[in-house]
Amino acid sequence: MLLFAEYPWSTIGPYNEVAQALVCTYNGQLVTYAVRLHVTTDRALTMGRECGGFAKKLGDIPFVIGAKEYRVLAKTRHTIPGWQV
């Protein structure tokens, strides 16, 4: 499951988010497991981690709206030198 969100207004300010999740079964219950969560601001990252318990990362997430398409390119901002994401 993929989620692309552009929040122009929120209590922590505007930010974009990309979430990748798996739908699975746990103890017979259908659940969603968040695999990767990227956001564009420090506030969104902190609120997601500290209040929601989600391992969010900072990323660049520009949304490009064209005549016939909606494109998103998400990449992690901070990487360890020599590592490719």
N, C-alpha and C positions, 0 to 999 in steps of 0.2 A: 504494500500500500504506500502511495506517495501523497504527500500533502504539500502544496505550495501556498503560502499565505503572505499577503501584504497587508499589514496593519497600519493604516494611515493615522489612526488615533487609538491610544490606549492609556491606561493610568501610568505606564512607564515610558510613554513617548512612542513615536512611530518606529516600526521595525519590520523587517521581512524574515520569514522563516521557511525552512525546508525540512520536512520530516520523512524519514524512511522507517516503515514499521512492518512487522510480520504479524499476520493473524494466525494464532495457534490455539491449542487446547492445553489447559492446565487444570489438573484434578477434575476433568470432565467439563470444565467451563471454557467457553470461547473467550479468549483474551487477545489484546493487542500488545505486542512487545516492541517498544521503540528501539530501533537499532542505531540510527543516526539522527541527530537533531542539530541543525545549524541555524543560528540567528545572526542578525547584523549589528546588534548593540550590546554593550557591556551590561546594561540594565536588564535586558531580556535574558541574557545568559545567567546573570546572578539570580534573578527571580525564578527562572526555570530550575536551576540547581538547588538553591537554598530553600525555596518554598515548595517546589513540585517534586524535587528529588530526581530530575532528569539530567543526564550527563550531556548538556548542551555544549556546543563549540561555537566560536566566532567564525563567521564566514562572510564572503562577499556574495551577495545574492541580488544581482540586477534583474529586474523584470523588463522584458522588451515586448511591447505590444505592436504587432504589425497588422496589415490589412487582413491577412488570412491565417495568422499564426500568433501564438503566445509562447515566447521562448524564455527559458530560465537557465542561467549558468551559475552553478553554486560551487565555490571552492573554499577550502579552509584557509583562513588568514595566517595562522601561526603554525609553522611546521618546524621540525627539528632539522638543522642543516644536514644535507645529504639524504634525507628521507623524501620520498615522493608520495603524495596522497592521491 
